[in-house]
């Protein structure tokens, strides 16, 4: 039987995995940007739904790992609390899916863009950690310290996804400061004070009335009334430092940080107003929830501000950006 000649075109045609690899971006393109933004928005959204679970007393609406001993999903016999808790769990699936998609889409860039590759894996690892912590929360009846840790990890993931958004449209390479040393130091001090403000705010919530379930009376042992006042100290310090940054940015023409500093100041003003409102009105759940979400927005904006302090100076071998 005569041998059948193999077409050079057929021989060169890649297999299924090869076609997938060719489809993956070799640069930061629109696909990477869209999925990265989706990942960031979902990280903010999960803070909101997590807050809704706590503030509607739905923290024990489902068991773990199933919602009931016999069902993954809420049943007709359960109350709306189970729907709220399950909704938060359902959203966490999409948070994880977005994290995986970011990893897949930048897999061809893992050597050239190690910064993006590392951040993508940090987000994925953080999502897995959150799943474990969420289960522990249910098992240990919403221990306030574990709830606080759960929230702080979420804010950390917001910061990483925000950093990814800033860095993805910038080439790699050596960087130089865009502001004087004193302004850079002031910006870092501002970010540190923000971190202190958030931590004290989390402790304040952990001492307050919103435990996540009416049957859960365990709080962190602090006096919520005292902590409300203590929380205001770093909050007002943060506002003052940010105001100084904005003034300096205008007076010295520091366009690299000016817009982000203004944005940070604007969110802080809203946060202060909501904080005063909730403190004087017995902590209404909706106001507390908005306060929690805006804290995540503050973290994101501050992260972006810090990343404006330097810019690339060597773009000769930078990866092209569409």
Rosetta blueprint (number, residue, H / E / L):
1 X L
2 X L
3 X L
4 X L
5 X L
6 X L
7 X L
8 X H
9 X H
10 X H
11 X H
12 X H
13 X L
14 X L
15 X L
16 X H
17 X H
18 X H
19 X H
20 X H
21 X H
22 X H
23 X H
24 X L
25 X L
26 X L
27 X L
28 X E
29 X L
30 X H
31 X H
32 X H
33 X H
34 X H
35 X H
36 X H
37 X H
38 X H
39 X H
40 X H
41 X H
42 X H
43 X H
44 X H
45 X H
46 X H
47 X H
48 X H
49 X H
50 X H
51 X H
52 X H
53 X H
54 X H
55 X H
56 X L
57 X L
58 X L
59 X L
60 X L
61 X L
62 X L
63 X L
64 X L
65 X L
66 X L
67 X L
68 X E
69 X L
70 X L
71 X E
72 X L
73 X L
74 X L
75 X L
76 X L
77 X L
78 X L
79 X L
80 X H
81 X H
82 X H
83 X H
84 X H
85 X H
86 X H
87 X H
88 X H
89 X H
90 X H
91 X H
92 X H
93 X H
94 X H
95 X H
96 X H
97 X H
98 X H
99 X H
100 X H
101 X H
102 X H
103 X H
104 X H
105 X H
106 X L
107 X H
108 X H
109 X H
110 X L
111 X L
112 X L
113 X L
114 X H
115 X H
116 X H
117 X H
118 X H
119 X H
120 X H
121 X H
122 X H
123 X H
124 X H
125 X H
126 X H
127 X H
128 X H
129 X H
130 X H
131 X H
132 X H
133 X H
134 X H
135 X H
136 X H
137 X H
138 X H
139 X H
140 X L
141 X L
142 X L
143 X L
144 X H
145 X H
146 X H
147 X H
148 X H
149 X H
150 X H
151 X H
152 X H
153 X H
154 X H
155 X H
156 X H
157 X H
158 X H
159 X H
160 X H
161 X H
162 X H
163 X H
164 X H
165 X H
166 X H
167 X H
168 X H
169 X L
170 X L
171 X L
172 X L
173 X L
174 X L
175 X E
176 X E
177 X E
178 X L
179 X L
180 X L
181 X H
182 X H
183 X H
184 X H
185 X H
186 X H
187 X H
188 X H
189 X H
190 X H
191 X H
192 X H
193 X H
194 X H
195 X H
196 X H
197 X H
198 X H
199 X H
200 X H
201 X H
202 X H
203 X H
204 X H
205 X H
206 X H
207 X H
208 X L
209 X L
210 X L
211 X L
212 X L
213 X L
214 X L
215 X L
216 X L
217 X L
218 X L
219 X L
220 X L
221 X L
222 X L
223 X L
224 X H
225 X H
226 X H
227 X H
228 X H
229 X H
230 X H
231 X H
232 X H
233 X H
234 X H
235 X H
236 X H
237 X H
238 X H
239 X H
240 X H
241 X H
242 X H
243 X H
244 X H
245 X H
246 X H
247 X H
248 X H
249 X H
250 X H
251 X H
252 X L
253 X L
254 X L
255 X H
256 X H
257 X H
258 X H
259 X H
260 X H
261 X H
262 X H
263 X H
264 X H
265 X H
266 X H
267 X H
268 X H
269 X H
270 X H
271 X H
272 X H
273 X H
274 X H
275 X H
276 X H
277 X H
278 X H
279 X H
280 X H
281 X L
282 X L
283 X L
284 X L
285 X H
286 X H
287 X H
288 X H
289 X H
290 X H
291 X H
292 X H
293 X H
294 X H
295 X H
296 X H
297 X H
298 X H
299 X H
300 X H
301 X H
302 X H
303 X H
304 X H
305 X H
306 X H
307 X H
308 X L
309 X L
310 X E
311 X E
312 X E
313 X L
314 X L
315 X L
316 X L
317 X L
318 X L
319 X L
320 X L
321 X E
322 X L
